[in-house]
Amino acid sequence: MKGPTVADTTDTRTAAQIRADLAAARARVSANLANLVTEVHPTAIKDRTIDDAKTFAHTEFDAAKSQVKDERGWRIDRLLMLSAAVVGTVAVLVGIRAIVGGGRRS
């Protein structure tokens, strides 16, 4: 069984209704195209990227901050671990520099 064909369907709309439908469709296409152009404009992409980066940085900063400071104040145990890690990293870098010979003076 076949469905109705174009010849079988009749359009009961008036010419004015068809014109109005076409005008509405043109307006929708125009608005969609304008939105697309706005969305893919380089400045819009740049602004969205900057906003995303700021949001990411703020979120990560808050997460890192919550590791060393909570509602009761500074977490001394975490600050001591962080200090030890920094001192250890500096010591390793100084040791590598001494081994490689970057510490020589002319």
N, C-alpha and C positions, 0 to 999 in steps of 0.2 A: 504494500500500500504506500502510495506517495502522499506527502503532505500537500497543502494548498500551494498552487503556483501563483506567480505574480498576476497572471491573467484572471485567476479565480478571486483574488482579493480586490475589494473596492475601497477606495479612500473616501470617507464621508466628510472629510474636512473641507472647509471653504478655502478659496484662494487667500483670503485674509488670514485665516488660521495657519495655512502653510507658510505664508510670508512671516508671520509672527514666530512660528517654530524655527524657520531659517534664521531670523534675526537673533533669537535666543541662542541658537547653536553657534552662530558667529560670535556672539558676545562671550559665550563660554570658552570657545577656542582662543579668542583674543586674550581673555583673562588668564587662561592656562599658559599661553605662550609668554605673556608678560611675566608671570610667576616663574616660569622656567628660565627666562633670560636673567631675571633678578637672582635666582638661586645659583646659577652657574657663572655669574659675573665674577671676575677675579677678585675684586674688592670684597664681595660677599664671602667668597671662599676663604680669603685671608682673615677676615673678621671672625668667621666661625672657627678657624684653626686657632687663632689667638685666644678666643674665648675657651675653647676646649683645653688648650695648654694651661691657661690660668686656672681653670677648674681642676685639672689634674694636679698641678703644682700645689694648689691650696689643699686639696684632699690629702696628698702625700705628706705635706707639712703637718697637717693636723694629726695624721696617723703617727708620724715620727714624734711629734710633741707629746702625744698621749702615752708614748713609751717611757718618757722621763718625767712627765708632770701629770698628775691626776687631780681629782677634786680636793684632795687633802694637801696638795703641795708637791714639791719636788721629790722624786723618788731617788734617794741617795744611792741605793744599791745599783740602780741603772746608770746613774751618773758616774759612779766609780768604775763600772764595767766599760762604759764608753771612754772614759779617760785612759784606762788601761789599754784599750784597743788602739787609741790614738798614739800613745807612747810606744806601744809595740810596733805599730806601722812605721813610725819615725825611726825607731831603732833598726828595723829591717832595711829601710831605705838607706840609712847611713852605712850600715854594714855592706850592702850591695855596692854602694858607691865606693867604699874603701877597697873592696875586692876587685872591682872592675878597674880601679885606678883613677876614678874621677876626682879623687881627693888630692891628687898631686898638684903641687904649686911650682910655678916656674921661677 
